Amino acid sequence: MKKSKNKYFFYVITLLTFVQILLDGSLINIACALMVFSSTALTFYYIMYRGVFQKYPLPCWAIISFNFSTQSGALIFQSLFFTSLITLLEEPLATFFYLAVFNSLLVLSLYIFVSSPKLNSYSTIIRNKIIFRLDVFKYPSVRQLWIMGILAILAFFYKSLSGNTIEYGDVGGKFIEGFIPFLSAPYLLLVSRFYKISLINKQLLYLYTFIIIVMGAASNSRTTIFIGLANAGLFYIFLLLSGRIKPPNITLVRAISLASIIFVLAPAMTNLATAMLVARLDRQTSTLSETITNTVDALLDTNKLKEYRDFITSSILTDYSEKYIDNEVLSRFITTKFTDITLSTESIYLPVNQEITRSFILNKIISVLPSPLLPNSFDKNEVLFISFGDTVFLADSGRIIAGMKTGSNVGSLVSMGLVSFLFLIPFFVIFIIIFHSLEFVDNNSGFIVATPFCFLIYPIYLMFCGDSIAEPVMYIIRVVPQTLVVYFLVFIISRKL
């Protein structure tokens, strides 16, 4: 993307910062808006205006995504909804301050890597010695994309029917689980930069989307429903930011058509997301068919949807609530509230909790190892199904709801003590080295990204927005190698079919 185009984003962020000041002139809101503006300006100036994205797209995508998901996205959506940036946040100053610090360290680590030929050479070695040999830089055929999608659906059904047994020594189950990220594979057909989609493939994609919606409703997983289209949309933005594709020429007719589609679909998708939340109240005791029925019943019952939204709104000040952006679909992309929830819990600042958090993160990382390598005393059930958010809630209230509350990367670092932030730079540099090995710049066609990670643009979007700092570590240790190996096997076998 050209520098002149980047200026428009700065103009928008500047304008929305002033909008926030007009909406809420309190010192806290002004301070938060200025912190978001400063953090965003630093990120986009270095990554976009200095042209770093074009050479290091995957690491830059993860960093820009963190900024948007936690800071600039909140500024944009809250301003468009004419809502104060600090609305529904209990500790807004601490939230945006620590998010800005985390964001700045990400940018600093990227600068260190970009400026060091030695560090760049490590990525080159990994790429030449390992990545190139896995055929991941070759784009699959249309048939191969469909094979990957079908295998992903079968793997999803296997995991749903197996309950939680995959996590406990089921090596075959874990291998099958590795196909699930390929749910997004067929949606790569929507990216005209790589494929020209035929009418039959469009029709098949409609059917595929319907199947995924049913799967998501049955498992009560909103992420499953939206992952394909969300990944395709984010991948398009990824290519746009990198300069691989040009911004479309939007005529008035196209703009009106697009606005009409959004006007029709947005409320429907929002209602579906809310209906799934209603059905989630009974998912512990409901079968798959009952979950689908409960979701459909709630979707068709506008009074029930309204009652649920009113209940959430009335309980915000007195009970745990993740509500921040006033739209269930958009809220999947903005994670600011999770950091606020964590930082508003008094127990995370207690010295005794530092050791608890360190132990939690260490156990989470160890849990990705195969069960035979773990001591008999290590309980994967306890480790894998308790989130950092659960741990914080337990320390604060003495009660625990396993797997129900989401923590925060930034919150986990604050809980371990501010000195923990100093260890972020070497970790971030290692992360950048690994992710840069999954891409290279071709003189003829620009950068090329390892194909399986084109399917994982949405998970990478949330890379640093997870439950704790353990999640990006686990991603590098397990998800990256697993995805590469599974893709290689599928690519090689399906090519011969």
C-alpha positions as semicolon CSV with decimal commas, in nm:
position;residue;x (nm);y (nm);z (nm)
1;M;0,000;0,000;0,000
2;K;0,138;0,339;-0,100
3;K;0,244;0,598;0,156
4;S;-0,020;0,840;0,031
5;K;-0,288;0,579;0,110
6;N;-0,147;0,529;0,461
7;K;-0,203;0,896;0,538
8;Y;-0,579;0,846;0,521
9;F;-0,566;0,606;0,813
10;F;-0,377;0,864;1,021
11;Y;-0,641;1,121;0,930
12;V;-0,918;0,882;1,037
13;I;-0,751;0,796;1,369
14;T;-0,684;1,165;1,439
15;L;-1,044;1,256;1,359
16;L;-1,183;0,978;1,579
17;T;-0,958;1,084;1,865
18;F;-1,117;1,428;1,853
19;V;-1,460;1,262;1,828
20;Q;-1,384;1,081;2,155
21;I;-1,288;1,408;2,321
22;L;-1,620;1,558;2,210
23;L;-1,818;1,251;2,323
24;D;-1,658;1,236;2,667
25;G;-1,441;1,524;2,786
26;S;-1,335;1,352;3,108
27;L;-0,961;1,343;3,173
28;I;-0,964;0,962;3,183
29;N;-1,128;0,927;2,840
30;I;-0,901;1,191;2,687
31;A;-0,592;1,020;2,833
32;C;-0,705;0,681;2,702
33;A;-0,783;0,820;2,356
34;L;-0,439;0,983;2,338
35;M;-0,267;0,661;2,446
36;V;-0,450;0,468;2,174
37;F;-0,363;0,736;1,919
38;S;0,007;0,735;2,014
39;S;0,034;0,355;2,013
40;T;-0,146;0,328;1,680
41;A;0,055;0,609;1,519
42;L;0,382;0,441;1,623
43;T;0,269;0,103;1,490
44;F;0,138;0,217;1,154
45;Y;0,417;0,468;1,094
46;Y;0,691;0,208;1,130
47;I;0,513;-0,090;0,974
48;M;0,317;0,076;0,694
49;Y;0,477;0,412;0,619
50;R;0,831;0,272;0,637
51;G;0,734;-0,020;0,412
52;V;0,820;-0,296;0,659
53;F;0,495;-0,487;0,596
54;Q;0,594;-0,566;0,236
55;K;0,907;-0,751;0,349
56;Y;0,787;-0,905;0,675
57;P;0,411;-0,956;0,625
58;L;0,330;-1,230;0,879
59;P;0,504;-1,074;1,184
60;C;0,368;-0,733;1,086
61;W;0,018;-0,876;1,052
62;A;0,032;-1,018;1,405
63;I;0,148;-0,682;1,545
64;I;-0,102;-0,466;1,355
65;S;-0,376;-0,712;1,449
66;F;-0,291;-0,679;1,818
67;N;-0,308;-0,302;1,789
68;F;-0,644;-0,312;1,611
69;S;-0,798;-0,581;1,831
70;T;-0,706;-0,411;2,157
71;Q;-0,674;-0,039;2,082
72;S;-0,740;0,123;1,743
73;G;-1,036;-0,106;1,667
74;A;-1,193;-0,005;1,998
75;L;-1,139;0,361;1,911
76;I;-1,295;0,317;1,566
77;F;-1,602;0,113;1,662
78;Q;-1,684;0,297;1,983
79;S;-1,658;0,630;1,798
80;L;-1,881;0,506;1,515
81;F;-2,137;0,396;1,775
82;F;-2,101;0,740;1,944
83;T;-1,985;0,570;2,261
84;S;-1,709;0,676;2,497
85;L;-1,388;0,471;2,470
86;I;-1,400;0,396;2,843
87;T;-1,764;0,288;2,856
88;L;-1,806;-0,050;3,034
89;L;-1,436;-0,056;3,132
90;E;-1,352;-0,070;3,503
91;E;-0,980;0,009;3,477
92;P;-0,946;0,200;3,147
93;L;-0,624;0,385;3,232
94;A;-0,438;0,070;3,337
95;T;-0,588;-0,124;3,046
96;F;-0,480;0,112;2,769
97;F;-0,147;0,192;2,937
98;Y;-0,033;-0,171;2,958
99;L;-0,172;-0,248;2,613
100;A;0,032;0,042;2,474
101;V;0,346;-0,085;2,653
102;F;0,296;-0,437;2,513
103;N;0,232;-0,291;2,167
104;S;0,545;-0,073;2,182
105;L;0,760;-0,372;2,279
106;L;0,625;-0,564;1,980
107;V;0,722;-0,278;1,747
108;L;1,062;-0,242;1,913
109;S;1,130;-0,615;1,872
110;L;1,037;-0,593;1,505
111;Y;1,273;-0,299;1,463
112;I;1,557;-0,496;1,628
113;F;1,494;-0,790;1,395
114;V;1,466;-0,583;1,078
115;S;1,785;-0,395;1,162
116;S;1,987;-0,712;1,225
117;P;2,118;-0,914;0,926
118;K;2,226;-1,182;1,174
119;L;1,873;-1,234;1,305
120;N;1,738;-1,235;0,950
121;S;1,985;-1,508;0,861
122;Y;1,829;-1,737;1,123
123;S;1,495;-1,715;0,941
124;T;1,670;-1,789;0,613
125;I;1,837;-2,099;0,759
126;I;1,507;-2,236;0,895
127;R;1,334;-2,163;0,564
128;N;1,603;-2,324;0,348
129;K;1,668;-2,625;0,570
130;I;1,310;-2,711;0,669
131;I;1,025;-2,504;0,527
132;F;1,113;-2,524;0,157
133;R;1,128;-2,902;0,178
134;L;0,765;-2,923;0,293
135;D;0,618;-2,780;-0,031
136;V;0,422;-2,521;0,167
137;F;0,506;-2,239;-0,074
138;K;0,317;-2,411;-0,357
139;Y;-0,047;-2,310;-0,388
140;P;-0,288;-2,606;-0,390
141;S;-0,527;-2,676;-0,674
142;V;-0,901;-2,614;-0,639
143;R;-0,953;-2,989;-0,586
144;Q;-0,693;-2,994;-0,310
145;L;-0,863;-2,703;-0,133
146;W;-1,189;-2,897;-0,128
147;I;-1,014;-3,211;-0,003
148;M;-0,865;-3,009;0,282
149;G;-1,205;-2,860;0,368
150;I;-1,376;-3,201;0,371
151;L;-1,103;-3,350;0,590
152;A;-1,141;-3,053;0,827
153;I;-1,517;-3,115;0,857
154;L;-1,461;-3,485;0,927
155;A;-1,196;-3,397;1,187
156;F;-1,435;-3,151;1,350
157;F;-1,706;-3,419;1,376
158;Y;-1,452;-3,665;1,517
159;K;-1,349;-3,421;1,787
160;S;-1,711;-3,332;1,871
161;L;-1,808;-3,698;1,904
162;S;-1,494;-3,785;2,102
163;G;-1,558;-3,530;2,374
164;N;-1,232;-3,437;2,546
165;T;-1,049;-3,766;2,493
166;I;-0,826;-3,615;2,224
167;E;-0,637;-3,428;2,491
168;Y;-0,536;-3,737;2,687
169;G;-0,289;-3,955;2,506
170;D;-0,497;-4,009;2,193
171;V;-0,213;-3,962;1,944
172;G;-0,432;-4,049;1,646
173;G;-0,698;-3,809;1,768
174;K;-0,447;-3,529;1,801
175;F;-0,326;-3,594;1,448
176;I;-0,684;-3,579;1,319
177;E;-0,741;-3,259;1,517
178;G;-0,460;-3,104;1,314
179;F;-0,692;-3,099;1,009
180;I;-0,945;-2,864;1,174
181;P;-0,757;-2,541;1,085
182;F;-0,818;-2,628;0,719
183;L;-1,188;-2,542;0,759
184;S;-1,095;-2,211;0,598
185;A;-0,920;-2,369;0,297
186;P;-1,208;-2,359;0,044
187;Y;-1,265;-1,990;0,118
188;L;-0,931;-1,916;-0,042
189;L;-1,125;-1,954;-0,368
190;L;-1,278;-1,614;-0,294
191;V;-0,938;-1,448;-0,330
192;S;-0,920;-1,371;-0,703
193;R;-0,547;-1,302;-0,669
194;F;-0,492;-1,680;-0,669
195;Y;-0,804;-1,844;-0,813
196;K;-1,088;-1,780;-1,055
197;I;-1,394;-1,933;-0,895
198;S;-1,640;-2,112;-1,122
199;L;-2,018;-2,121;-1,081
200;I;-2,015;-2,479;-0,950
201;N;-1,752;-2,389;-0,690
202;K;-1,961;-2,090;-0,581
203;Q;-2,258;-2,320;-0,529
204;L;-2,045;-2,572;-0,342
205;L;-1,913;-2,291;-0,123
206;Y;-2,271;-2,195;-0,029
207;L;-2,339;-2,557;0,070
208;Y;-2,007;-2,576;0,257
209;T;-2,094;-2,258;0,448
210;F;-2,434;-2,399;0,544
211;I;-2,270;-2,716;0,677
212;I;-2,026;-2,510;0,883
213;I;-2,310;-2,299;1,027
214;V;-2,490;-2,617;1,136
215;M;-2,166;-2,752;1,285
216;G;-2,108;-2,429;1,472
217;A;-2,464;-2,422;1,605
218;A;-2,441;-2,787;1,714
219;S;-2,115;-2,728;1,901
220;N;-2,227;-2,381;2,015
221;S;-1,910;-2,233;1,867
222;R;-1,950;-1,885;1,717
223;T;-1,589;-1,896;1,602
224;T;-1,658;-2,206;1,390
225;I;-1,946;-2,032;1,211
226;F;-1,754;-1,716;1,128
227;I;-1,401;-1,854;1,086
228;G;-1,418;-1,920;0,710
229;L;-1,559;-1,588;0,596
230;A;-1,366;-1,399;0,863
231;N;-1,042;-1,560;0,752
232;A;-1,114;-1,483;0,384
233;G;-1,196;-1,120;0,466
234;L;-0,889;-1,075;0,684
235;F;-0,670;-1,242;0,422
236;Y;-0,799;-0,992;0,166
237;I;-0,705;-0,708;0,403
238;F;-0,368;-0,876;0,459
239;L;-0,300;-0,876;0,083
240;L;-0,425;-0,519;0,054
241;L;-0,193;-0,392;0,329
242;S;0,100;-0,576;0,175
243;G;0,047;-0,422;-0,167
244;R;-0,013;-0,760;-0,335
245;I;-0,353;-0,643;-0,458
246;K;-0,484;-0,298;-0,539
247;P;-0,780;-0,139;-0,362
248;P;-1,096;-0,199;-0,565
249;N;-1,257;0,080;-0,761
250;I;-1,587;0,112;-0,580
251;T;-1,857;0,276;-0,789
252;L;-2,171;0,425;-0,640
253;V;-2,374;0,123;-0,752
254;R;-2,127;-0,119;-0,589
255;A;-2,119;0,086;-0,270
256;I;-2,499;0,085;-0,247
257;S;-2,510;-0,291;-0,319
258;L;-2,247;-0,364;-0,053
259;A;-2,421;-0,142;0,201
260;S;-2,752;-0,319;0,128
261;I;-2,596;-0,662;0,182
262;I;-2,440;-0,550;0,509
263;F;-2,768;-0,388;0,617
264;V;-2,951;-0,718;0,561
265;L;-2,689;-0,963;0,692
266;A;-2,549;-0,772;0,992
267;P;-2,867;-0,792;1,208
268;A;-2,917;-1,158;1,110
269;M;-2,559;-1,253;1,203
270;T;-2,587;-1,052;1,525
271;N;-2,910;-1,232;1,617
272;L;-2,749;-1,568;1,537
273;A;-2,455;-1,486;1,766
274;T;-2,694;-1,386;2,044
275;A;-2,908;-1,699;1,992
276;M;-2,595;-1,912;2,035
277;L;-2,522;-1,734;2,362
278;V;-2,876;-1,814;2,479
279;A;-2,831;-2,181;2,383
280;R;-2,493;-2,184;2,556
281;L;-2,667;-2,158;2,893
282;D;-2,770;-2,525;2,855
283;R;-2,483;-2,664;2,651
284;Q;-2,337;-2,865;2,941
285;T;-2,650;-3,083;2,953
286;S;-2,770;-3,065;2,591
287;T;-2,700;-3,307;2,308
288;L;-2,585;-3,182;1,967
289;S;-2,937;-3,195;1,823
290;E;-3,082;-3,021;2,130
291;T;-2,822;-2,744;2,101
292;I;-2,919;-2,685;1,736
293;T;-3,289;-2,682;1,832
294;N;-3,229;-2,440;2,120
295;T;-3,029;-2,211;1,892
296;V;-3,299;-2,207;1,622
297;D;-3,575;-2,153;1,880
298;A;-3,388;-1,859;2,030
299;L;-3,313;-1,717;1,684
300;L;-3,682;-1,718;1,593
301;D;-3,792;-1,577;1,928
302;T;-3,718;-1,202;1,919
303;N;-3,852;-1,160;2,273
304;K;-3,605;-1,415;2,407
305;L;-3,317;-1,237;2,229
306;K;-3,428;-0,903;2,374
307;E;-3,462;-1,051;2,723
308;Y;-3,109;-1,192;2,703
309;R;-2,961;-0,859;2,586
310;D;-3,149;-0,674;2,859
311;F;-3,021;-0,924;3,115
312;I;-2,661;-0,876;2,999
313;T;-2,697;-0,497;3,011
314;S;-2,855;-0,498;3,359
315;S;-2,586;-0,730;3,502
316;I;-2,285;-0,538;3,371
317;L;-2,230;-0,335;3,687
318;T;-2,299;-0,616;3,931
319;D;-2,159;-0,930;3,772
320;Y;-1,896;-1,062;3,533
321;S;-1,957;-0,937;3,178
322;E;-1,749;-0,941;2,858
323;K;-1,970;-0,681;2,690
324;Y;-1,785;-0,383;2,542
325;I;-1,861;-0,332;2,171
326;D;-2,237;-0,313;2,120
327;N;-2,243;-0,578;1,848
328;E;-2,191;-0,951;1,901
329;V;-2,022;-1,002;1,562
330;L;-1,780;-0,708;1,584
331;S;-1,701;-0,802;1,944
332;R;-1,527;-1,117;1,810
333;F;-1,258;-0,888;1,669
334;I;-1,212;-0,651;1,966
335;T;-1,054;-0,799;2,280
336;T;-0,996;-0,487;2,492
337;K;-1,245;-0,591;2,758
338;F;-1,058;-0,910;2,850
339;T;-0,752;-0,710;2,955
340;D;-0,975;-0,474;3,152
341;I;-1,149;-0,762;3,331
342;T;-0,814;-0,910;3,431
343;L;-0,662;-0,581;3,544
344;S;-0,974;-0,488;3,742
345;T;-0,929;-0,797;3,961
346;E;-0,749;-0,692;4,276
347;S;-0,589;-1,032;4,338
348;I;-0,355;-1,011;4,036
349;Y;-0,158;-0,734;4,205
350;L;-0,089;-0,940;4,518
351;P;0,269;-1,077;4,546
352;V;0,136;-1,424;4,631
353;N;-0,037;-1,442;4,295
354;Q;0,289;-1,397;4,100
355;E;0,396;-1,752;4,175
356;I;0,048;-1,886;4,095
357;T;0,056;-1,716;3,754
358;R;0,410;-1,837;3,676
359;S;0,307;-2,192;3,766
360;F;-0,008;-2,165;3,554
361;I;0,183;-2,045;3,246
362;L;0,458;-2,305;3,286
363;N;0,204;-2,586;3,321
364;K;0,014;-2,462;3,014
365;I;0,331;-2,472;2,805
366;I;0,430;-2,816;2,939
367;S;0,082;-2,950;2,859
368;V;0,150;-2,939;2,483
369;L;0,404;-3,221;2,525
370;P;0,288;-3,578;2,451
371;S;0,140;-3,750;2,753
372;P;0,409;-4,025;2,770
373;L;0,670;-3,754;2,830
374;L;0,482;-3,607;3,126
375;P;0,508;-3,728;3,487
376;N;0,216;-3,929;3,623
377;S;0,139;-3,652;3,869
378;F;0,074;-3,402;3,589
379;D;-0,302;-3,360;3,543
380;K;-0,375;-3,241;3,189
381;N;-0,745;-3,219;3,270
382;E;-0,683;-2,955;3,533
383;V;-0,431;-2,763;3,321
384;L;-0,605;-2,759;2,982
385;F;-0,957;-2,684;3,096
386;I;-0,881;-2,402;3,337
387;S;-0,809;-2,066;3,181
388;F;-0,605;-1,783;3,326
389;G;-0,933;-1,596;3,358
390;D;-1,063;-1,883;3,573
391;T;-0,747;-1,870;3,785
392;V;-0,785;-1,496;3,846
393;F;-1,154;-1,537;3,927
394;L;-1,071;-1,818;4,170
395;A;-0,811;-1,609;4,353
396;D;-1,051;-1,316;4,374
397;S;-1,376;-1,491;4,468
398;G;-1,281;-1,838;4,587
399;R;-1,501;-1,989;4,313
400;I;-1,405;-2,141;3,977
401;I;-1,592;-2,210;3,654
402;A;-1,356;-2,417;3,441
403;G;-1,301;-2,289;3,091
404;M;-1,564;-2,016;3,112
405;K;-1,365;-1,695;3,167
406;T;-1,106;-1,549;2,931
407;G;-0,791;-1,387;3,065
408;S;-0,538;-1,165;2,892
409;N;-0,180;-1,185;2,769
410;V;-0,110;-0,844;2,914
411;G;-0,294;-0,923;3,236
412;S;-0,087;-1,238;3,291
413;L;0,233;-1,034;3,257
414;V;0,112;-0,771;3,504
415;S;0,022;-1,051;3,743
416;M;0,378;-1,190;3,727
417;G;0,525;-0,847;3,804
418;L;0,632;-0,563;3,578
419;V;0,982;-0,712;3,541
420;S;0,822;-0,984;3,327
421;F;0,779;-0,729;3,046
422;L;1,158;-0,722;3,008
423;F;1,155;-1,082;2,886
424;L;0,912;-0,999;2,607
425;I;1,170;-0,861;2,365
426;P;1,374;-1,184;2,327
427;F;1,050;-1,385;2,304
428;F;0,907;-1,152;2,040
429;V;1,231;-1,169;1,841
430;I;1,214;-1,551;1,844
431;F;0,852;-1,532;1,732
432;I;0,947;-1,299;1,443
433;I;1,235;-1,526;1,339
434;I;1,001;-1,826;1,315
435;F;0,720;-1,645;1,137
436;H;0,953;-1,475;0,890
437;S;1,084;-1,821;0,797
438;L;0,729;-1,896;0,676
439;E;0,752;-1,628;0,405
440;F;0,998;-1,503;0,148
441;V;1,019;-1,229;-0,112
442;D;1,007;-1,340;-0,474
443;N;1,148;-1,094;-0,728
444;N;0,867;-1,163;-0,974
445;S;0,554;-1,190;-0,762
446;G;0,647;-1,018;-0,436
447;F;0,628;-1,201;-0,103
448;I;0,497;-1,555;-0,077
449;V;0,348;-1,687;0,246
450;A;0,341;-2,055;0,338
451;T;-0,004;-2,166;0,218
452;P;-0,135;-2,326;0,541
453;F;-0,087;-1,995;0,718
454;C;-0,309;-1,828;0,462
455;F;-0,582;-2,041;0,625
456;L;-0,476;-1,918;0,971
457;I;-0,486;-1,541;0,921
458;Y;-0,768;-1,509;1,176
459;P;-0,587;-1,714;1,446
460;I;-0,273;-1,507;1,379
461;Y;-0,492;-1,197;1,413
462;L;-0,562;-1,310;1,770
463;M;-0,206;-1,434;1,833
464;F;-0,128;-1,190;2,115
465;C;-0,485;-1,144;2,235
466;G;-0,529;-1,480;2,406
467;D;-0,596;-1,599;2,758
468;S;-0,235;-1,564;2,875
469;I;0,118;-1,520;2,744
470;A;0,139;-1,901;2,735
471;E;-0,084;-1,916;2,427
472;P;0,158;-1,766;2,169
473;V;0,432;-1,988;2,312
474;M;0,209;-2,294;2,274
475;Y;0,124;-2,182;1,921
476;I;0,490;-2,181;1,821
477;I;0,569;-2,510;1,995
478;R;0,270;-2,709;1,873
479;V;0,046;-2,540;1,615
480;V;0,318;-2,422;1,375
481;P;0,499;-2,758;1,333
482;Q;0,173;-2,956;1,342
483;T;0,017;-2,738;1,070
484;L;0,324;-2,765;0,848
485;V;0,344;-3,144;0,876
486;V;-0,030;-3,207;0,828
487;Y;-0,045;-2,972;0,529
488;F;0,259;-3,138;0,371
489;L;0,101;-3,484;0,402
490;V;-0,236;-3,370;0,266
491;F;-0,073;-3,176;-0,019
492;I;0,143;-3,468;-0,128
493;I;-0,128;-3,735;-0,101
494;S;-0,408;-3,526;-0,259
495;R;-0,183;-3,430;-0,550
496;K;-0,167;-3,796;-0,651
497;L;-0,542;-3,855;-0,632
